[in-house]
Amino acid sequence: MSAVASNSTKRGLCWPWNNPASSFKLFSPSAIPWLYNWELWDPRASGVYAPAEFVPMCRTQKEVSQVPGYFSNCYAKHFLGFNEPDLPAAYGGDYISPYDASVLWKQYIQPIKLKCGTALGAPGVTNGVGPGWGTDWLRQFFSHCNFPSCTFDFLPIHWYGNSVSQFKAHIINVHSLFPNYPLWITEFQFTDVSSTVTAGYVRETLQWLDAQPYVARYSMFGPMNSPNMAGILNGAMVTDDLSQLTEVGKIYAGLA
């Protein structure tokens, strides 16, 4: 079985702020072109992560007032909006109403587009289904935050589930709902399956993502060891002792 191409310009890393820098070196053969860390501050100051492009994120409404200060020198080409605004904070989301998010966007985020020309990614919603979840939250947000007061260059989205067919169906559906925007799948992973099954799913999924012209970038959860995987142990890309990549990690890095 051939390795998944390691030179994908789409494939990045969602890199937690507390992930050890030494783990990044495990991915270096794959020349990962970009990363984000759910934060506004740039982790590349240590030099370990260069030359990967850093993409800042305003994870929650609590940090939004800091955005103008960080962009005083126009330090980033791309920007990620609120993280999972449709998900309660207890589960890692921002949980903000579409209207309130639109007000903050117009006040703090849209100005960096005018000042810096930064490509703006809309708030990154979950694949939850129903009123106020996922694409419904996004639809409501766009009704409050529309041109010319708000502009968006791409849509970050998240997906967690247990089959490749479900994953593909969701991505295709989001594209059909918002066909004018390139998609960034900034979090995705398979749940409730074994590590062996996950490895096969990941290989198929990466090949599919690389072939979709409307998918601009993606980053799979997660490039860390299992204790830091929020319970999704099968998706860990780094061994628990941090010494090497797991089979899933090797596939993602293009080494297997």
Stockholm file with secondary structure:
# STOCKHOLM 1.0

chainA/1-256         MSAVASNSTKRGLCWPWNNPASSFKLFSPSAIPWLYNWELWDPRASGVYAPAEFVPMCRTQKEVSQVPGYFSNCYAKHFLGFNEPDLPAAYGGDYISPYDASVLWKQYIQPIKLKCGTALGAPGVTNGVGPGWGTDWLRQFFSHCNFPSCTFDFLPIHWYGNSVSQFKAHIINVHSLFPNYPLWITEFQFTDVSSTVTAGYVRETLQWLDAQPYVARYSMFGPMNSPNMAGILNGAMVTDDLSQLTEVGKIYAGLA
#=GR chainA/1-256 SS CCCCCSCCSSEEEECCTTSCHHHHGGGGGGCCCEEECSSSSCGGGGSSSTTSEECCBCCSGGGGGGHHHHGGGCCCSEEECCBCTTSCGGGTCCCCCHHHHHHHIIIIIHHHHHHHCCEEECCBBCSCCSTTSHHHHHHHHHHHSCTTTCCCSBEEEEEEESCHHHHHHHHHHHHHHSTTSCEEEEEEEECSSCHHHHHHHHHHHHHHHHHCTTEEEEEESCSSCGGGSTTCGGGCSBCTTSSSBCHHHHHHTTCC
#=GC SS_cons         CCCCCSCCSSEEEECCTTSCHHHHGGGGGGCCCEEECSSSSCGGGGSSSTTSEECCBCCSGGGGGGHHHHGGGCCCSEEECCBCTTSCGGGTCCCCCHHHHHHHIIIIIHHHHHHHCCEEECCBBCSCCSTTSHHHHHHHHHHHSCTTTCCCSBEEEEEEESCHHHHHHHHHHHHHHSTTSCEEEEEEEECSSCHHHHHHHHHHHHHHHHHCTTEEEEEESCSSCGGGSTTCGGGCSBCTTSSSBCHHHHHHTTCC
//
